[in-house]
Amino acid sequence: MDFPSRFVDYLNPEKLHQINVSFVVDKLEKQIGGTATNIAYAAAQTLAYFHKQEKSDGISINVLGGLGKDAAAHLRFFKKHKIDTSRIMIDRRMYSAAGSVITDTKDNQIWGFYYGASVAAKRVSLTDFVPKETIMIISANHPDAFLHFQEECIKFHIPYMYDPGMALSWITDKDLTEGVLKATYLIGNDYEIAMVLKRIKQTVSSLMNEGVNIITTLGDKGVRYESTTEKYEIPAVSNIEAVDPTGAGDAWRGGFLTALTNGKPVKEALIVGNAVASFAVEHYGCVNYHITAKEFEKRSQCLKV
């Protein structure tokens, strides 16, 4: 939903303890989405580009999650884009997870989210991934599923990108600390990274010394990458018309991880992530963009600073 003004203009700072606000929107659309869907689609788009440019055999995209009795639309979508659904758990009693978002003219967002059948993901076993070269991403999910994947990755020594931003409202300091310190990559926007560091009583330097690579997404400013051996700040693609920021972070994650698994060095993978995200923000909804080789190369080249 699009709100044609600013949220802040309708909030009374003296009454924030008792909010009763109605935001009348001027646009409403229903879109297929979810973090797994958005990330997997971005990965599929990036992988299709690599297939056209060079050999990238052997890479597969697997969604590990839970869907409900309305799963058919998601399953058709995944099949269309050659995304493996064999490890999706179906719960026939509940509906699939759903989110509602209102975005104002300054790209501020207010979300409402229903976990639904995503809790079924806690039944997914990661043993099939143990002998393989893979990168997992643990992102927004039902708390039981989120912690299940965290525990499984740590138990089986599976490298993972840790994306706890939307879990910060419920995750304990103990679980958050363990998830961060065992991660290969920690990712979040600048606010989320600051909150994580505060809660686990760590600094960027101390995490890097623990072997954690830190990725801070900076919106229209780009992305920052920090590790003990490499530090980069890659700007966002400029001169594009940003229509909707929803899902841009997921698109970035899918592009970056696909580039890494395709053998790209970190700096190039960061550029790929920024380029993929630039396509996503040009369209309303999270999975309505399509990467063209010519435009992708053009946007990537302008970021190679």
C-alpha positions in Angstrom: 0.0 0.0 0.0 1.2 3.5 -0.8 0.5 6.4 1.6 0.7 9.7 -0.4 2.3 11.7 2.5 4.7 11.3 5.4 3.9 9.2 8.5 5.7 11.7 10.7 3.2 14.4 9.8 0.4 12.4 11.5 2.1 11.3 14.7 1.9 13.3 17.9 5.2 12.9 19.8 3.4 13.6 23.0 1.0 10.7 22.5 3.2 7.9 21.2 2.1 5.8 24.3 -1.4 5.7 22.8 -1.3 5.6 19.0 -4.5 5.6 17.1 -3.8 6.6 13.5 -5.5 5.8 10.2 -3.4 6.1 7.1 -5.6 6.3 4.0 -3.6 4.8 1.1 -4.1 5.6 -2.6 -2.6 2.4 -4.0 -3.1 -1.3 -3.1 -1.7 -4.3 -4.8 -1.3 -8.0 -3.8 2.1 -9.4 -4.7 3.8 -12.8 -4.3 6.8 -12.4 -2.0 8.4 -13.4 1.2 12.1 -13.3 2.0 12.7 -16.8 0.6 10.8 -16.0 -2.6 12.5 -12.7 -3.1 16.0 -14.0 -2.5 15.5 -17.1 -4.6 14.1 -15.1 -7.5 17.0 -12.7 -7.5 19.4 -15.6 -7.4 17.5 -17.2 -10.3 17.7 -14.0 -12.3 21.4 -13.6 -11.6 22.2 -17.3 -12.4 20.3 -16.9 -15.7 22.6 -14.0 -16.5 25.7 -16.0 -15.7 24.5 -18.9 -17.8 24.3 -16.6 -20.8 27.8 -15.1 -20.2 29.8 -18.0 -18.9 29.7 -21.5 -17.6 27.9 -21.8 -14.3 26.9 -25.5 -14.2 26.3 -27.2 -10.9 24.7 -24.3 -9.0 21.2 -24.9 -7.7 18.8 -22.7 -5.8 17.0 -24.4 -2.9 14.2 -22.9 -0.8 14.0 -24.3 2.7 10.7 -23.2 4.3 7.1 -23.8 5.1 4.0 -23.1 3.0 0.3 -23.5 3.8 -2.9 -24.7 2.1 -2.6 -21.8 -0.4 0.9 -23.0 -1.5 0.0 -23.6 -5.2 0.8 -20.1 -6.4 4.3 -20.1 -4.8 5.0 -23.6 -6.1 4.1 -22.6 -9.6 6.3 -19.5 -9.3 9.3 -21.5 -8.1 8.9 -24.2 -10.8 8.7 -21.5 -13.5 12.0 -20.0 -12.4 13.8 -23.4 -11.8 14.0 -23.1 -8.0 14.2 -26.4 -6.1 11.1 -26.9 -3.9 11.8 -30.4 -2.7 12.6 -29.2 0.9 9.5 -27.1 1.3 7.2 -28.4 4.1 3.5 -28.0 3.4 1.0 -27.5 6.3 -2.6 -28.1 5.0 -4.2 -26.5 8.0 -2.9 -22.9 7.9 -2.3 -20.3 5.3 1.1 -19.3 4.1 2.9 -16.4 5.8 1.8 -13.0 4.6 2.8 -9.4 5.1 1.1 -6.1 4.7 3.1 -3.0 4.2 2.4 0.7 3.9 5.1 2.9 2.4 5.1 6.7 2.6 6.6 9.3 0.2 9.9 9.1 2.1 10.2 5.3 1.7 9.4 4.8 5.4 7.5 1.6 5.9 5.1 0.1 8.5 4.7 -3.7 8.3 2.2 -6.2 9.7 3.2 -9.8 9.4 1.6 -13.2 9.9 3.9 -16.2 10.3 1.3 -18.9 9.5 2.6 -22.1 8.0 6.2 -20.9 8.0 6.5 -22.7 11.3 6.5 -26.0 9.3 10.1 -25.2 8.2 11.4 -26.4 11.5 11.0 -29.9 10.1 13.5 -29.3 7.3 16.7 -31.3 7.7 20.0 -29.8 6.5 21.8 -33.1 6.4 21.6 -33.2 2.6 23.7 -30.1 2.4 26.6 -31.2 4.7 28.9 -32.7 2.1 28.2 -30.0 -0.5 29.7 -26.6 -1.1 26.9 -24.3 -0.3 26.0 -21.0 1.4 22.9 -20.8 3.4 21.0 -17.6 4.2 19.0 -17.5 7.4 16.5 -14.6 7.1 13.1 -13.6 8.4 11.1 -16.6 9.4 9.0 -18.0 12.2 11.1 -18.0 15.4 11.1 -21.8 15.6 12.2 -22.2 12.0 14.8 -19.4 12.3 16.5 -21.0 15.3 16.2 -24.4 13.8 18.2 -23.4 10.8 20.7 -21.5 13.0 21.3 -24.6 15.1 21.5 -27.0 12.1 24.1 -24.8 10.3 26.2 -24.5 13.4 25.9 -28.3 14.1 26.8 -29.3 10.6 29.4 -26.6 10.0 27.5 -25.2 7.0 28.6 -21.6 6.1 25.7 -19.2 6.4 24.8 -15.6 6.0 23.0 -14.3 9.1 20.2 -11.8 8.5 18.7 -11.2 12.0 17.2 -7.8 11.4 13.5 -8.9 11.6 14.3 -11.3 14.4 15.6 -8.6 16.8 12.1 -8.1 18.4 12.0 -11.6 19.7 15.4 -13.3 19.7 17.3 -13.6 23.0 20.7 -12.1 23.4 22.2 -15.6 23.9 20.8 -17.0 20.6 21.7 -13.8 18.8 25.2 -13.9 20.0 25.7 -17.5 19.0 24.1 -16.9 15.6 26.4 -13.9 14.9 29.7 -15.3 16.1 29.2 -18.6 14.1 28.2 -16.8 10.9 30.3 -16.4 7.8 28.5 -13.2 6.9 26.4 -10.8 9.1 24.1 -8.6 7.0 21.7 -5.8 7.9 21.1 -2.1 7.3 23.1 0.4 9.4 20.4 0.5 12.1 20.1 -3.2 12.4 23.9 -3.7 12.5 24.1 -1.1 15.3 21.4 -2.8 17.2 23.1 -6.2 16.9 26.4 -4.9 18.0 24.8 -3.2 21.0 22.9 -6.3 22.1 25.8 -8.7 21.8 28.3 -6.2 23.2 30.7 -6.5 20.3 32.2 -4.1 17.8 32.8 -4.3 14.1 36.5 -4.9 14.8 35.9 -7.6 17.4 33.5 -9.5 15.0 36.0 -9.3 12.2 38.6 -10.8 14.5 36.2 -13.7 15.1 36.1 -14.3 11.4 32.7 -12.7 10.7 32.4 -10.7 7.5 30.1 -7.7 8.0 27.9 -6.4 5.3 26.0 -3.1 5.9 23.4 -2.2 3.3 23.1 1.6 3.0 20.0 2.0 0.8 20.5 4.5 -2.0 24.1 5.0 -0.7 25.1 1.4 -1.6 26.8 -1.2 0.6 29.8 -1.5 3.0 31.8 -4.7 3.4 34.2 -5.2 6.2 36.5 -8.2 7.0 40.1 -8.6 8.3 41.4 -8.8 4.7 39.0 -6.7 2.6 37.1 -3.5 3.1 34.9 -2.0 0.4 32.2 0.6 0.0 30.3 0.2 -3.3 27.9 3.0 -4.3 24.3 2.2 -5.5 23.4 2.4 -9.1 22.5 6.0 -9.9 20.2 7.5 -12.6 17.4 5.0 -12.2 13.8 5.7 -11.3 13.1 4.1 -7.9 9.5 3.1 -7.7 9.3 0.8 -4.7 12.1 -0.2 -2.2 10.2 -3.2 -0.9 12.4 -6.3 -1.4 15.5 -4.5 -2.6 17.5 -5.9 0.2 16.4 -9.4 -0.6 17.3 -8.9 -4.2 20.7 -7.7 -3.1 21.2 -10.8 -1.1 20.3 -13.2 -3.9 22.6 -11.4 -6.4 25.5 -11.3 -4.0 25.3 -15.0 -2.9 24.8 -16.2 -6.4 27.9 -14.3 -7.6 29.9 -15.8 -4.7 28.9 -19.4 -5.4 29.7 -18.7 -9.1 33.3 -18.1 -8.1 33.3 -14.3 -8.2 35.6 -12.4 -5.8 33.9 -10.4 -3.0 34.2 -7.0 -4.6 32.6 -8.2 -7.8 29.9 -10.0 -5.9 29.1 -6.7 -4.1 28.8 -5.0 -7.4 26.5 -7.8 -8.7 24.3 -7.4 -5.6 24.0 -3.6 -6.1 23.1 -4.1 -9.8 20.4 -6.7 -9.0 18.9 -4.5 -6.4 18.7 -1.6 -8.8 16.4 -3.6 -11.1 14.2 -4.5 -8.1 13.5 -0.9 -7.0 12.3 0.1 -10.5 9.2 -2.1 -10.2 6.3 -2.2 -7.8 6.5 -5.5 -5.8 9.4 -7.7 -5.1 9.6 -10.1 -8.0 8.3 -8.2 -11.0 11.7 -7.2 -12.5 13.7 -8.9 -15.2 17.4 -8.6 -15.6 18.6 -8.0 -19.2 22.2 -8.8 -20.0 23.0 -5.5 -21.7 21.6 -3.3 -19.0 23.1 -5.5 -16.2 26.6 -5.1 -17.8 26.1 -1.4 -18.1 25.1 -1.0 -14.4 27.9 -3.3 -13.2 30.5 -1.4 -15.2 29.5 2.0 -13.7 30.1 0.6 -10.2 33.6 -0.8 -10.9 35.5 2.0 -9.1 
